[in-house]
Amino acid sequence: MAFWIRRKDGDGLQGERSVPVAAPAERLRLLEEFERSGQGWFWSTDADGCITYISENATKALGSEMGPLTGKRLTSLFILEKDKGAAAETGTSERTLPFLMSAKNTIANVELRLNLPDKEVWWSIHGRAQYDADGKFIGYRGNGKDITDERQSRHDASRMALYDSLTGLANRHHMTRRLESILASYKSAGRSCALMMLDLDRFKQVNDTLGHRAGDDLIQAVGQRLGEMLANGDTLARLGGDEFAIVHAHAPGLMAALGLSQRIVEAINKPFDIFGSEAFVGVSIGIATADLNEADAHELT
């Protein structure tokens, strides 16, 4: 199919050239191929926000949990609770969707968790308000895609940047950020905290005698034992090797930190069961306390 455009050349003569335009059937075929590719799908609503169309592959992805989707409010497909993780990663949250639609604003890359009971599925949706020839709002048209795997990849990458892979504890970077946050808030509140640096004694002997796998198990067991001794708000980190750190957020002074360190020494001195053998290690602890004028995490570490 083609239509004609009349143009005027530089010499004043008029010419004609044909410009190909996809026929409606061809456009429909292209849209169907896009949907089948798995890269995305389409949706539309009426002026009340109720679904008038949603692609078949989007419906199939939901299974039978939600039943027929046509006629349901688009917002009912999602858990409309603020997701702090999503907000931190994308600057958006589920609460923005009802607001955008009520204001007839453009929906751009809003990440939403589907309201499914037994699995976690996330969609990213885009949409624009539609108006008739008289300028009356008639609903939304848009597209979307499944971003569940993408979000999981982002989550995994973020976790790797903040947590130790062996123990699942905070790493040095996360611990430093936590310490900076505590120091900033405690300085304004007139409170103090303590940073405790721990080195295991005789760990190399256990590692050399029982093997690296036993050493890894011992590190995990030490982390678990330490974690059981901490209060809410404290942060336990593995810095690497046999080094740990504790941000003791509720230490009113040096004596409180000394009391916790003594309990830690007694706990770590107890034997660990590693592959049916008793492993004995000790721990050396250094303590730095932050007074009201010392609010630099790097000075403490």
C-alpha positions in Angstrom: 0.0 0.0 0.0 1.3 3.5 -0.8 0.2 7.1 -0.8 1.4 10.1 -2.8 3.2 13.2 -1.6 3.3 16.3 -3.9 6.4 18.4 -3.5 7.9 21.4 -5.3 11.4 21.1 -6.6 13.9 24.0 -6.6 12.9 24.9 -10.2 9.3 25.4 -9.3 8.1 22.2 -10.9 6.0 19.8 -8.9 6.8 16.2 -8.6 5.3 13.2 -6.9 6.9 10.3 -5.0 5.4 7.3 -3.2 6.1 6.5 0.4 5.3 3.0 1.6 2.9 2.7 4.6 2.2 -0.5 6.4 -1.4 -1.7 5.9 -3.5 -2.3 9.0 -3.1 -6.1 8.5 0.7 -5.7 8.4 0.8 -3.5 11.5 -1.3 -6.1 13.3 1.1 -8.9 12.2 4.1 -6.9 13.5 2.3 -6.4 16.9 1.5 -10.0 17.2 5.1 -11.0 16.4 6.3 -8.6 19.1 3.9 -10.2 21.6 5.0 -13.7 20.7 8.6 -12.8 21.0 8.2 -12.6 24.8 9.8 -9.1 24.9 6.5 -7.5 26.0 2.8 -7.2 25.7 0.0 -4.6 25.4 -2.9 -3.4 27.6 -5.7 -0.8 27.6 -8.3 0.4 30.1 -11.4 2.5 29.9 -11.9 5.8 31.6 -12.6 4.0 35.0 -9.3 2.2 34.9 -10.8 -1.2 34.0 -9.0 -3.5 31.6 -10.5 -3.6 28.1 -7.6 -5.5 26.6 -4.5 -7.3 27.7 -2.3 -9.5 25.6 -2.8 -13.3 25.7 0.7 -14.0 26.7 0.4 -11.7 29.8 -2.8 -13.5 30.8 -1.1 -16.9 30.4 1.8 -15.7 32.6 -0.6 -15.2 35.4 -2.1 -18.7 35.1 -5.6 -19.1 36.5 -5.0 -17.5 39.8 -6.7 -14.2 38.9 -9.4 -15.5 36.5 -10.5 -13.4 33.5 -8.8 -10.0 33.6 -11.0 -8.0 31.3 -13.3 -5.7 33.3 -11.0 -5.7 36.4 -9.3 -2.6 37.5 -5.7 -2.5 36.3 -4.5 -1.5 39.8 -6.2 -4.6 41.3 -3.5 -6.8 39.6 -0.8 -5.5 41.9 0.1 -5.3 45.5 -0.5 -1.7 46.3 2.0 -1.4 49.1 5.1 0.7 49.1 8.2 -1.5 48.4 11.2 0.2 49.8 13.5 -2.0 47.8 11.8 -1.1 44.5 11.8 2.6 45.5 15.5 2.5 46.2 16.3 0.8 42.9 13.9 2.6 40.5 12.6 5.7 42.3 9.1 4.3 41.9 6.7 2.3 44.1 3.4 0.6 43.7 1.6 3.6 45.2 2.5 5.7 42.2 0.3 3.8 39.8 -3.1 4.9 41.2 -1.8 8.4 41.5 -0.6 8.5 37.9 -3.8 7.1 36.6 -6.0 9.4 38.6 -4.0 12.4 37.4 -4.0 11.1 33.8 -0.2 11.3 33.8 2.1 9.2 31.7 3.1 5.9 33.2 6.8 5.3 32.6 8.7 2.3 33.7 6.7 1.7 36.9 7.7 -1.5 38.5 4.9 -3.5 40.1 4.6 -6.7 42.0 1.6 -8.9 40.9 -1.0 -9.8 43.5 -0.3 -13.6 43.4 -0.4 -15.7 46.5 2.3 -18.3 45.8 4.9 -16.7 43.6 6.7 -13.4 43.2 6.3 -11.8 39.8 7.2 -8.3 38.8 6.1 -6.3 35.8 7.3 -3.0 34.4 4.5 -1.1 32.6 4.3 2.0 30.5 1.1 3.8 29.3 -0.4 7.1 28.1 -3.8 8.6 28.6 -6.1 8.5 25.6 -8.6 11.1 24.5 -11.3 11.1 21.8 -11.8 13.7 19.1 -13.6 16.0 21.5 -10.8 15.9 24.0 -12.6 13.6 26.5 -10.5 11.1 28.4 -11.3 7.6 27.4 -8.7 5.5 29.2 -5.1 4.3 28.9 -3.1 2.3 26.4 0.2 0.9 27.2 2.7 -1.9 27.1 4.5 -4.0 29.7 7.0 -6.7 30.3 8.0 -9.3 32.9 11.1 -8.1 34.8 11.2 -10.8 37.6 14.5 -12.2 36.5 15.9 -8.7 35.9 15.0 -7.6 39.4 16.5 -10.8 40.9 19.7 -10.1 39.0 19.8 -6.5 40.4 19.0 -7.8 43.9 21.8 -10.4 43.7 24.3 -7.8 42.4 23.3 -5.4 45.2 23.6 -8.2 47.8 27.1 -9.2 46.5 28.2 -5.6 46.9 27.0 -5.4 50.6 27.3 -8.9 52.0 29.9 -11.6 52.5 29.2 -14.5 50.2 30.4 -17.2 52.7 28.6 -16.1 55.8 25.8 -13.8 54.5 27.0 -11.2 57.0 27.6 -7.6 56.1 30.9 -6.9 54.4 33.3 -4.1 55.1 31.6 -1.7 52.8 28.2 -2.3 54.3 29.6 -2.1 57.8 31.2 1.3 57.1 28.0 2.7 55.7 26.1 1.4 58.8 28.7 3.0 61.1 28.5 6.3 59.3 24.7 6.3 59.6 24.8 5.5 63.3 27.5 8.2 64.0 25.5 10.8 62.2 22.3 10.1 64.1 23.9 9.6 67.4 25.9 12.8 67.3 22.7 14.8 67.0 21.1 12.8 69.7 24.1 13.0 72.1 24.7 9.3 72.2 27.7 7.1 71.6 28.5 3.7 70.0 31.5 1.4 69.8 33.3 -0.5 67.0 34.7 -3.9 67.9 37.3 -5.5 65.6 37.7 -9.3 66.1 40.5 -11.6 65.0 40.3 -15.4 65.5 43.2 -17.1 67.2 44.5 -20.5 66.1 42.2 -20.4 63.0 45.1 -21.2 60.6 45.9 -24.2 62.7 42.4 -25.6 62.3 42.4 -24.7 58.6 45.7 -26.5 58.0 44.8 -29.5 60.0 41.2 -30.1 58.9 41.2 -28.5 55.5 39.8 -25.4 53.8 36.2 -26.7 53.9 36.4 -27.2 57.6 37.8 -23.7 57.8 34.8 -22.3 55.9 32.4 -24.2 58.2 34.2 -22.8 61.2 33.9 -19.2 59.9 30.2 -19.8 59.4 29.8 -21.2 62.9 31.7 -18.3 64.5 29.5 -15.9 62.6 26.3 -17.6 63.8 27.5 -17.7 67.4 28.5 -14.0 67.3 25.1 -13.1 65.8 23.2 -14.8 68.6 24.9 -12.5 71.2 24.0 -9.1 69.6 21.1 -6.8 70.3 18.7 -5.4 67.7 20.4 -2.5 65.9 23.9 -4.0 66.2 25.7 -4.9 63.0 28.0 -7.9 62.6 30.3 -8.0 59.6 32.9 -10.3 58.2 35.8 -8.3 56.9 37.6 -11.2 55.2 39.7 -14.2 56.3 39.2 -14.7 60.0 38.4 -11.1 60.7 35.0 -9.8 62.0 33.7 -6.5 63.2 30.7 -5.5 65.3 29.1 -2.1 65.3 27.7 -2.0 68.8 25.0 0.6 68.5 23.8 0.5 72.1 27.1 1.0 73.9 26.7 3.9 76.3 30.4 3.9 77.0 33.6 1.8 77.0 32.5 -0.3 80.0 29.4 -1.6 78.1 31.6 -2.5 75.1 34.1 -4.3 77.4 31.2 -6.3 78.9 30.1 -7.5 75.5 33.7 -8.3 74.5 34.2 -10.5 77.6 31.0 -12.4 76.8 32.3 -12.9 73.2 35.6 -14.2 74.4 33.9 -16.8 76.6 31.6 -17.9 73.8 34.3 -18.3 71.2 36.5 -20.2 73.6 33.9 -23.0 73.7 34.6 -25.8 71.2 33.0 -25.9 67.7 31.8 -29.2 66.2 33.4 -29.3 62.8 32.8 -32.5 60.8 32.6 -34.5 64.0 35.8 -33.1 65.5 36.1 -30.4 68.2 37.8 -27.3 67.0 39.2 -24.8 69.5 39.9 -21.2 68.6 40.1 -18.0 70.5 39.5 -14.3 69.7 41.3 -11.1 70.1 39.2 -7.9 70.2 40.0 -4.3 69.7 37.5 -1.6 70.7 37.1 2.0 69.5 34.4 4.2 71.0 32.9 7.3 69.4 32.3 10.3 71.6 30.2 13.2 70.6 33.1 14.9 68.8 34.3 11.8 66.9 31.9 11.3 64.0 34.2 9.9 61.3 33.8 6.2 60.6 37.2 6.1 59.0 38.9 7.3 62.2 37.3 4.4 64.1 38.2 1.8 61.5 
